[in-house]
Amino acid sequence: MSKLFFLFFLLGIFSCVSSNEQKVTIAVAANMQHAMQSLIEEFESSHDIKVEASSSSSGILTTQIKQGAPFDIFLSADLNHPSMLYEEGFSSAPEVYAGGKLILWTFHKGINLDPGINVLLHSSIKKIAIANAETAPYGFAAVEVLKSSNLLDQLKAKLIIGESIGQVNQYIQSKNVDIGITSQSVLYSPHLSDVGNWKALPDTLYSPISQGIVLLTHGKQENLSNSEEFYKFMFSTKAKKILSNYGYQVSQ
């Protein structure tokens, strides 16, 4: 009987330790998934707080938040989605934590990217990946590029739509498409053994990609101290250096 009591006693201790563990839960846009791994490592190295991150398109994450997903902080790929959450009472006012850039990216070595965006018209290119413009800000920007270049109507039949920029990157890396329009930040992932062939797209072809962060209602009401620590960290010198190393534009 005493052994059984001792076992329950130990289980009770482990349960308390687990329930009292300090953590913050964040929703992060898919373009940030590689940079976020480095940011989490840096944050956890200097804070006694664990970070749990869920990644998807900004639109899908926004829907999940509105439906009650218990995220503390949301890092979007634009300002529109966090502004929407703020206006509807789900968050604090958004702040810009980074600026993104678009590139053409391919793992097919025979494709010459010197012509820039017009390479997409080449007969050898059958499939072009972009993210869903309705839910993914980088997909919206990609459509802006095609419209600005007067190519959208000509290329509609070639477009393969990914749920998020992460899925677009998978299509490109696996060569399931010939080429794609994606976030420049993917090039700086330490997990890539081959960055393929890429070319930056002129930022005159699309609106600035300003990425916004908000403190969500769940974070304010249920986990304020931990949430504020991570929020402040995102504007620290260390975080800005990491973001810059991943190709993002940050304020000094």
VEXMI-366199 format. One record per residue (C-alpha): x, y, z; residue in one letter. Coordinates in pm, 1 decimal, padded with zeros to 6 digits. Layout:
// residues N
LUMVO / X / Y / Z / A
...
***
This chain:
// residues 252
LUMVO / 00000.0 / 00000.0 / 00000.0 / M
LUMVO / 00284.2 / 00236.2 / 00088.1 / S
LUMVO / 00448.2 / 00174.1 / -00249.1 / K
LUMVO / 00120.8 / 00253.1 / -00425.2 / L
LUMVO / 00086.5 / 00574.0 / -00225.2 / F
LUMVO / 00444.3 / 00671.3 / -00313.7 / F
LUMVO / 00371.0 / 00610.8 / -00681.9 / L
LUMVO / 00068.5 / 00839.9 / -00672.5 / F
LUMVO / 00276.9 / 01095.2 / -00483.9 / F
LUMVO / 00538.2 / 01097.2 / -00759.5 / L
LUMVO / 00272.4 / 01122.4 / -01029.6 / L
LUMVO / 00127.7 / 01420.7 / -00846.9 / G
LUMVO / 00465.9 / 01593.0 / -00840.8 / I
LUMVO / 00522.8 / 01535.1 / -01212.6 / F
LUMVO / 00173.6 / 01661.6 / -01285.2 / S
LUMVO / 00240.9 / 01983.8 / -01092.6 / C
LUMVO / 00574.4 / 02035.3 / -01266.5 / V
LUMVO / 00409.5 / 01986.8 / -01604.8 / S
LUMVO / 00118.0 / 02219.0 / -01529.0 / S
LUMVO / 00347.1 / 02489.5 / -01386.6 / N
LUMVO / 00590.2 / 02484.8 / -01678.8 / E
LUMVO / 00634.9 / 02833.7 / -01820.1 / Q
LUMVO / 00551.7 / 02852.2 / -02188.6 / K
LUMVO / 00417.4 / 03076.7 / -02462.0 / V
LUMVO / 00218.8 / 02957.7 / -02762.6 / T
LUMVO / 00258.4 / 03140.0 / -03090.8 / I
LUMVO / 00095.1 / 03126.6 / -03432.6 / A
LUMVO / 00349.8 / 03205.5 / -03703.6 / V
LUMVO / 00317.8 / 03261.4 / -04077.7 / A
LUMVO / 00471.1 / 02986.9 / -04291.2 / A
LUMVO / 00740.4 / 03211.5 / -04442.6 / N
LUMVO / 00883.7 / 03250.8 / -04092.3 / M
LUMVO / 00910.1 / 02884.4 / -03998.7 / Q
LUMVO / 01287.2 / 02854.1 / -04052.3 / H
LUMVO / 01373.8 / 03187.1 / -03891.7 / A
LUMVO / 01140.3 / 03105.1 / -03605.3 / M
LUMVO / 01340.2 / 02795.9 / -03513.9 / Q
LUMVO / 01647.1 / 03014.3 / -03463.4 / S
LUMVO / 01445.9 / 03277.8 / -03276.6 / L
LUMVO / 01302.3 / 03016.5 / -03041.5 / I
LUMVO / 01647.2 / 02872.3 / -02970.0 / E
LUMVO / 01781.2 / 03217.5 / -02884.8 / E
LUMVO / 01479.9 / 03306.3 / -02668.2 / F
LUMVO / 01479.9 / 02980.8 / -02474.2 / E
LUMVO / 01854.8 / 03008.3 / -02411.6 / S
LUMVO / 01800.1 / 03325.9 / -02210.1 / S
LUMVO / 01449.0 / 03274.0 / -02068.5 / H
LUMVO / 01296.6 / 03004.6 / -01850.8 / D
LUMVO / 01002.7 / 02989.8 / -02091.7 / I
LUMVO / 00930.6 / 02727.0 / -02354.7 / K
LUMVO / 00788.4 / 02829.0 / -02693.3 / V
LUMVO / 00531.3 / 02623.4 / -02882.0 / E
LUMVO / 00483.7 / 02735.3 / -03242.2 / A
LUMVO / 00218.4 / 02646.5 / -03500.6 / S
LUMVO / 00283.4 / 02743.3 / -03862.9 / S
LUMVO / 00040.5 / 02795.1 / -04151.4 / S
LUMVO / -00075.7 / 03071.7 / -04382.8 / S
LUMVO / -00170.2 / 03398.2 / -04215.3 / S
LUMVO / -00530.0 / 03365.8 / -04330.9 / G
LUMVO / -00575.4 / 03015.9 / -04191.1 / I
LUMVO / -00416.3 / 03114.8 / -03859.6 / L
LUMVO / -00643.4 / 03419.8 / -03840.0 / T
LUMVO / -00947.3 / 03196.6 / -03883.9 / T
LUMVO / -00822.0 / 02961.2 / -03612.0 / Q
LUMVO / -00770.4 / 03252.6 / -03373.6 / I
LUMVO / -01122.5 / 03380.0 / -03434.9 / K
LUMVO / -01252.1 / 03030.3 / -03365.1 / Q
LUMVO / -01085.1 / 03025.2 / -03025.5 / G
LUMVO / -00744.0 / 02866.0 / -03083.9 / A
LUMVO / -00543.1 / 02931.0 / -02761.8 / P
LUMVO / -00251.4 / 03120.6 / -02914.9 / F
LUMVO / -00080.1 / 03392.9 / -02712.9 / D
LUMVO / 00096.0 / 03575.6 / -02997.0 / I
LUMVO / 00043.7 / 03593.0 / -03372.8 / F
LUMVO / 00324.7 / 03669.4 / -03618.0 / L
LUMVO / 00165.2 / 03733.8 / -03953.8 / S
LUMVO / 00316.7 / 03772.8 / -04300.5 / A
LUMVO / 00130.7 / 04101.2 / -04345.0 / D
LUMVO / -00044.0 / 04377.6 / -04153.3 / L
LUMVO / -00392.8 / 04314.0 / -04289.4 / N
LUMVO / -00468.5 / 03998.8 / -04089.3 / H
LUMVO / -00344.7 / 04126.7 / -03751.7 / P
LUMVO / -00519.8 / 04459.4 / -03816.2 / S
LUMVO / -00840.9 / 04266.6 / -03875.4 / M
LUMVO / -00797.1 / 04084.1 / -03544.5 / L
LUMVO / -00733.0 / 04412.4 / -03365.5 / Y
LUMVO / -01039.3 / 04579.2 / -03513.3 / E
LUMVO / -01255.7 / 04283.7 / -03408.1 / E
LUMVO / -01121.7 / 04280.7 / -03051.4 / G
LUMVO / -00898.9 / 03973.1 / -03067.3 / F
LUMVO / -00563.1 / 04142.0 / -03011.2 / S
LUMVO / -00348.0 / 04442.9 / -02936.7 / S
LUMVO / -00269.9 / 04691.1 / -03213.6 / A
LUMVO / -00023.0 / 04538.5 / -03463.8 / P
LUMVO / 00340.1 / 04640.6 / -03494.2 / E
LUMVO / 00575.0 / 04567.1 / -03783.1 / V
LUMVO / 00854.9 / 04328.9 / -03685.6 / Y
LUMVO / 01000.5 / 04254.3 / -04030.3 / A
LUMVO / 00975.1 / 04321.9 / -04402.7 / G
LUMVO / 00980.7 / 04045.3 / -04663.3 / G
LUMVO / 01098.9 / 04008.7 / -05021.6 / K
LUMVO / 00995.8 / 03792.1 / -05317.8 / L
LUMVO / 01213.1 / 03576.5 / -05539.1 / I
LUMVO / 01183.4 / 03340.3 / -05832.7 / L
LUMVO / 01311.6 / 02999.0 / -05720.1 / W
LUMVO / 01377.6 / 02677.1 / -05911.5 / T
LUMVO / 01561.8 / 02347.6 / -05865.2 / F
LUMVO / 01559.5 / 02275.5 / -06240.0 / H
LUMVO / 01913.6 / 02358.9 / -06348.0 / K
LUMVO / 01823.2 / 02413.4 / -06712.5 / G
LUMVO / 01610.3 / 02720.3 / -06638.7 / I
LUMVO / 01787.5 / 03050.4 / -06701.9 / N
LUMVO / 01655.0 / 03322.2 / -06472.6 / L
LUMVO / 01831.3 / 03612.0 / -06645.1 / D
LUMVO / 01507.6 / 03731.7 / -06813.5 / P
LUMVO / 01351.8 / 03777.5 / -06469.0 / G
LUMVO / 00974.5 / 03747.6 / -06441.9 / I
LUMVO / 00941.5 / 03700.3 / -06819.8 / N
LUMVO / 01108.5 / 03359.6 / -06789.6 / V
LUMVO / 00767.8 / 03232.2 / -06678.8 / L
LUMVO / 00646.8 / 03269.8 / -07038.1 / L
LUMVO / 00901.1 / 03017.1 / -07167.8 / H
LUMVO / 00745.2 / 02707.9 / -07322.1 / S
LUMVO / 00965.0 / 02480.0 / -07108.3 / S
LUMVO / 00794.6 / 02604.1 / -06792.3 / I
LUMVO / 00469.7 / 02413.0 / -06744.5 / K
LUMVO / 00402.7 / 02457.1 / -06369.9 / K
LUMVO / 00451.4 / 02767.3 / -06154.9 / I
LUMVO / 00388.1 / 02753.7 / -05780.7 / A
LUMVO / 00247.5 / 03046.3 / -05585.4 / I
LUMVO / 00069.9 / 03058.4 / -05250.5 / A
LUMVO / -00305.0 / 03107.9 / -05219.3 / N
LUMVO / -00359.6 / 03482.5 / -05258.0 / A
LUMVO / -00674.0 / 03468.5 / -05042.1 / E
LUMVO / -00500.7 / 03331.6 / -04731.6 / T
LUMVO / -00125.2 / 03383.0 / -04781.7 / A
LUMVO / 00018.7 / 03737.5 / -04805.9 / P
LUMVO / 00314.2 / 03617.6 / -05013.0 / Y
LUMVO / 00065.2 / 03463.6 / -05253.9 / G
LUMVO / -00116.7 / 03796.0 / -05275.0 / F
LUMVO / 00214.5 / 03966.8 / -05350.0 / A
LUMVO / 00294.5 / 03705.4 / -05616.3 / A
LUMVO / -00033.9 / 03782.2 / -05792.3 / V
LUMVO / 00053.0 / 04151.4 / -05772.7 / E
LUMVO / 00381.3 / 04073.6 / -05950.6 / V
LUMVO / 00200.8 / 03888.0 / -06229.1 / L
LUMVO / -00055.4 / 04165.0 / -06268.6 / K
LUMVO / 00209.9 / 04439.6 / -06268.3 / S
LUMVO / 00396.9 / 04248.6 / -06539.1 / S
LUMVO / 00077.8 / 04192.6 / -06742.7 / N
LUMVO / 00134.6 / 03816.7 / -06720.1 / L
LUMVO / -00149.9 / 03689.9 / -06502.6 / L
LUMVO / -00394.8 / 03605.6 / -06779.8 / D
LUMVO / -00125.4 / 03437.4 / -06987.8 / Q
LUMVO / -00001.3 / 03224.5 / -06699.8 / L
LUMVO / -00322.5 / 03123.4 / -06520.3 / K
LUMVO / -00319.5 / 02775.4 / -06670.9 / A
LUMVO / 00034.3 / 02715.1 / -06541.1 / K
LUMVO / -00029.5 / 02819.3 / -06181.8 / L
LUMVO / -00016.3 / 02560.5 / -05902.3 / I
LUMVO / -00160.7 / 02704.2 / -05581.9 / I
LUMVO / -00008.7 / 02612.0 / -05246.3 / G
LUMVO / -00198.3 / 02646.3 / -04920.0 / E
LUMVO / 00092.0 / 02843.5 / -04774.9 / S
LUMVO / 00436.7 / 02962.4 / -04873.5 / I
LUMVO / 00570.8 / 02655.0 / -04694.6 / G
LUMVO / 00382.2 / 02428.7 / -04933.0 / Q
LUMVO / 00504.8 / 02633.0 / -05228.6 / V
LUMVO / 00860.7 / 02574.3 / -05111.5 / N
LUMVO / 00795.0 / 02200.6 / -05089.5 / Q
LUMVO / 00663.2 / 02198.4 / -05447.1 / Y
LUMVO / 00975.5 / 02379.8 / -05567.8 / I
LUMVO / 01229.2 / 02171.7 / -05375.7 / Q
LUMVO / 01066.8 / 01842.4 / -05478.0 / S
LUMVO / 01057.7 / 01958.8 / -05843.8 / K
LUMVO / 00682.8 / 01898.6 / -05858.3 / N
LUMVO / 00676.1 / 02239.3 / -06027.7 / V
LUMVO / 00928.1 / 02398.5 / -06261.1 / D
LUMVO / 00956.1 / 02724.2 / -06069.9 / I
LUMVO / 00783.6 / 02926.4 / -05801.7 / G
LUMVO / 00746.0 / 03271.4 / -05651.3 / I
LUMVO / 00833.9 / 03259.8 / -05283.5 / T
LUMVO / 00988.1 / 03437.3 / -04986.2 / S
LUMVO / 01358.4 / 03518.5 / -05004.6 / Q
LUMVO / 01395.5 / 03402.7 / -04643.3 / S
LUMVO / 01384.2 / 03036.6 / -04750.2 / V
LUMVO / 01732.3 / 03070.6 / -04899.4 / L
LUMVO / 01883.5 / 03117.5 / -04554.2 / Y
LUMVO / 01750.4 / 02799.3 / -04399.6 / S
LUMVO / 02031.5 / 02591.8 / -04243.8 / P
LUMVO / 01833.8 / 02282.1 / -04343.5 / H
LUMVO / 01887.0 / 02339.3 / -04715.5 / L
LUMVO / 02174.5 / 02147.2 / -04870.6 / S
LUMVO / 02109.0 / 02302.6 / -05212.7 / D
LUMVO / 01947.0 / 02642.8 / -05257.1 / V
LUMVO / 01877.5 / 02582.7 / -05624.5 / G
LUMVO / 01871.6 / 02879.1 / -05861.6 / N
LUMVO / 01702.4 / 03203.6 / -05764.2 / W
LUMVO / 01654.4 / 03563.9 / -05867.3 / K
LUMVO / 01515.6 / 03853.7 / -05665.1 / A
LUMVO / 01203.7 / 04017.6 / -05802.8 / L
LUMVO / 01198.5 / 04398.8 / -05824.2 / P
LUMVO / 01008.4 / 04540.8 / -05528.1 / D
LUMVO / 00845.9 / 04786.9 / -05768.3 / T
LUMVO / 00626.1 / 04497.1 / -05888.4 / L
LUMVO / 00450.1 / 04442.1 / -05554.5 / Y
LUMVO / 00338.4 / 04629.7 / -05245.3 / S
LUMVO / 00575.8 / 04631.0 / -04946.6 / P
LUMVO / 00543.1 / 04311.7 / -04742.9 / I
LUMVO / 00522.4 / 04445.4 / -04387.5 / S
LUMVO / 00487.6 / 04162.4 / -04137.5 / Q
LUMVO / 00289.2 / 04238.0 / -03822.6 / G
LUMVO / 00286.5 / 04093.9 / -03471.9 / I
LUMVO / 00005.6 / 04113.7 / -03214.7 / V
LUMVO / -00049.4 / 04006.3 / -02856.2 / L
LUMVO / -00369.7 / 03804.0 / -02863.7 / L
LUMVO / -00653.9 / 03813.3 / -02611.6 / T
LUMVO / -00564.8 / 03466.8 / -02481.0 / H
LUMVO / -00209.6 / 03583.7 / -02414.5 / G
LUMVO / -00328.2 / 03899.5 / -02238.9 / K
LUMVO / -00584.8 / 03724.4 / -02021.4 / Q
LUMVO / -00426.0 / 03385.6 / -01952.9 / E
LUMVO / -00049.8 / 03421.0 / -02003.1 / N
LUMVO / 00043.0 / 03788.4 / -01990.5 / L
LUMVO / 00391.3 / 03773.1 / -01834.8 / S
LUMVO / 00528.5 / 03502.8 / -02067.5 / N
LUMVO / 00359.8 / 03653.5 / -02371.8 / S
LUMVO / 00503.1 / 03998.5 / -02304.8 / E
LUMVO / 00851.4 / 03852.2 / -02265.0 / E
LUMVO / 00842.5 / 03692.1 / -02610.2 / F
LUMVO / 00675.0 / 03995.9 / -02767.4 / Y
LUMVO / 00951.9 / 04223.7 / -02634.6 / K
LUMVO / 01216.0 / 03975.6 / -02748.6 / F
LUMVO / 01093.2 / 04004.8 / -03109.9 / M
LUMVO / 01207.6 / 04369.8 / -03109.3 / F
LUMVO / 01539.6 / 04303.1 / -02938.1 / S
LUMVO / 01879.3 / 04344.6 / -03101.0 / T
LUMVO / 01931.8 / 03967.0 / -03096.9 / K
LUMVO / 01599.8 / 03895.1 / -03268.5 / A
LUMVO / 01659.8 / 04164.8 / -03529.7 / K
LUMVO / 02000.5 / 04017.0 / -03607.9 / K
LUMVO / 01846.7 / 03673.1 / -03660.9 / I
LUMVO / 01573.2 / 03814.0 / -03883.7 / L
LUMVO / 01830.7 / 04007.4 / -04084.4 / S
LUMVO / 02038.7 / 03691.4 / -04125.6 / N
LUMVO / 01731.9 / 03524.9 / -04277.7 / Y
LUMVO / 01695.1 / 03799.2 / -04537.4 / G
LUMVO / 01427.0 / 04007.4 / -04369.0 / Y
LUMVO / 01434.8 / 04384.6 / -04349.6 / Q
LUMVO / 01428.6 / 04515.3 / -03992.9 / V
LUMVO / 01432.0 / 04861.9 / -03838.8 / S
LUMVO / 01751.4 / 04961.5 / -03664.9 / Q
***
